[in-house]
Amino acid sequence: MRCMWFLLIFCVIMAGGCSQPPVVHDAGTRPKGVYHVVERHQTLWRICKTYDVDIDDVARVNGIKDKSKIRVGQRIFIPRATKVVKVDVYIEDLTARKGTRPVSYVKDRFIWPVRGRVMAKFGTDGQRRHDGIDISAPRDTPIRAADTGRVVYSDNKMRGYGNLIIIEHSNSFFTIYAHNKVNLVNERVRIQRGQVIGRVGSTGNAKGPHLHFEIRKGSKPLDPLRFLP
């Protein structure tokens, strides 16, 4: 017995104990970061891109198993961030889809949302990229849904677009209607082909009344003139 006590005392003196005590972190050694509260239409990808952090790290720290599913009001810890920043929403955040099939250009796939002169076409003009077409029309002209679908966005929070409507259609197609004077449909509502959804205006970065109209397959913008009658 005396031998056992001697060995125990010797171990404590020479090695600070036979086993290492648990490490206790004080407040100064905790990971630095901030909590971001998720707002409507924000995605985890856009949040992480805005804070310039790795999405896999953020998902792991927060126990997020499905990175495509976060909810409004959810508090997400952003490691290494020093302040809360504003996270803008972009059209791509609402239209991105996995496994989108190749595009088939079919005339009459969509109808004209308004009738008028095409004042700006799809494509790149010098350094300016134009993801749709601009259709000139008098103010208050009714805007009609180019096809049956479900409204996924009806608001004016995206920079430059003014009053904006995004409709999701079958086969991962989306149509976008921007610079509206007023939106006449709410989100999550199903609408029919040809239904009036808004009126032409000049909100956002618009010079004069017109409709900015886009067709997308997932997040990829396509030339609307290849689908219209």
N, C-alpha and C positions, 0 to 999 in steps of 0.2 A: 504493500500500500504506500509506504514512504517513498519507494522508488517511483511509483506512478505520479505522486504529487511533485516530486523533484523534476521529472520530465516535463510536466505541464508548466511549472514555473519557469523552467529553462526555455521552453518554447515561447512563452509570452515575452520574456526578456529579450531573447535573441532575434525573434522574427516578428515581434509585434502581435503575437497570437498565432495559433496553429491554422486558423482560417481567416481570410480577408473579410472585414465587415462590409455590409452593403453600402454602395455609393449613394450619398444623399446630395441631390442637386439643390442649390439654393436658387432664389429668384433670378440671380444674375446669370445663371447658366442655362436657363430654359430657352428653347428655340425662339428666335425673334420672328415677328410677323404681325399680321392684322387679320381681322375678320371682315369678309365682304358679305353683305346681305344681298341675296339674289333678287333682282327686279324682273319684271315681266319681260319675256322674250329673250332674256340673257341665256347664253349657253356656257357650259364649263370651258369649252375650247376658247371662246372669245374672252372670257374672264382671265384665263391663264395667259393668253396672248397679250392682253392689255397690261397685265402685271409683269410680263416677261418672266414667267416661271414655267416649269415643266408640268404638263397636265397629269402625267403619271405620278409624279411626286405629290401633287395636290390631292389626287384621287386616293392615294395610299394613306396620306396623313389624315384625311377626312373619312376614311372608310367607305368611299364611294365605289360600288362595284360596277355600276353601269354609268359610264361617263356621259351618256346621252340623256340621262334623266336626272335633272335637279329641279327643285321646286321654288316657287316664289316665296321669299321670306327665309329661305334656308341660309344659315350662317356657315360660310366656308372659310376655313383658316388658310391664309396665304403665307406660307413660310418665306422669311427673309424680306417681305415687303415692309416698308417703313411708314406708309400712310395709305389710307383708303383713297382710291381714285375712281373717277367716273368711267363706266364701261358702256360704250356706245353699242347700239344694235345695228347690224347690217342685213341686207336682203339675204346674203348667203347663209346667215345664221338660221333663217327660217326655211330655206329651201333645200339645204343640204340633205341628200338621201344616199344611203349605202346601196351598192349593187344596182345602180341605175342602168337600164338597158340602152343599147345604142340608139341614136336618134333616127327616126324615119320621118322624112319631110313629106307631108301629105297636104295638098291644097284643100281648102275648106275644112281643115281640122278645127280651126277657130273662125269666128265671125269678127267683122270689124267692130270695135267697141264704140267708135264714133266715125262719122263720115267727114272727110276733109282732106286737104292737101298735106302730103307728107313733107314736112319742112326740114326734117333731119333724119337721115337714114342710119341703119345699124352699121357698126364697124369703127375703125380707127381713122381719125382725120388728123394727120400729123401726130401730135403727142396726146391728143384727147381721145379717150375711149368712150364710145356711146353704145350702151348695152341694149338699146331698144330703138324705137322710132318715135319721133315727135309728130303728132297730127294736129294741124291747125283747126280750130273750131271756135265758134262764138262762145263767150262766157255763158254759163248756165245750160249749155247743151247737155242732154242726158248721156251718161256713160253707161254702156250695157256690158254685161258679163260676156266674155268671148266664148265661154263654154260653161256647162254645168260643173259645179264644184263646191268647195267649202272655204269660207273666208278664214284665213289664218292670221291676217293682220289688217286692222283698220284704225289708223292713228296718224299722228303727225310728229313722231319723235325721231324719225331718221333724218339725219342731216341732209338738207338740200332738196328733199322730195316733197316737202309740204304735206298736205293731206294725201295719204297713200293707202291703197288697198292691195292686198296680195291674196290671190285665190289659188287653192290647190285643186288640181284636176286628176283624172285617172292617169296611170302610168308615169307618175312622178313629174308631170307637167305643172308649171305655175304660170299665171299671168299677173302682171304688175301694172297698176294704174296710178299715176302720180300727178302732182300739182293740182289736185281737184279743189274746186271751191268748197265742196262739202262731200263727205262720205255718207251714204244713205244705208249702209249695212253694218252690222256688228260682227265681231269675231265669233267663230265657231258656228255660224249660221250657214246652212246649205242654201245655195242659190241656183237658179236655173239659167240656161243659155238664153241670152237676150234680155235678162232681167235688168232693170235700171238699178245701178249700184252707187251712183254719184253724179255730180255735175261738173262740167269743165270749169276750171279756174286758172289762177296763176300763183298759187301758193308755193312757198319754198323758193328755190333759185330758178324762177321762171320769168322769162321776158315776154309778157303778153299771154293771153289765154291760149292754152293748148293742152293736149293730153300726151304725157310721156307713157308709152306702152311697151312692155317687155314680155317676151315668152322665154321661159327657162325650162330646161330638163334637169331636175335637181338644181344645183347651184350654177350650172353652165348656161350663160345667156345665148340665145339663138336669134337668127334673123326672122322677125315676125312676118316679113313679106313672103317668106317661103311656106307659110302656113295659111295665110289669109286668101280669100277668094280673089 
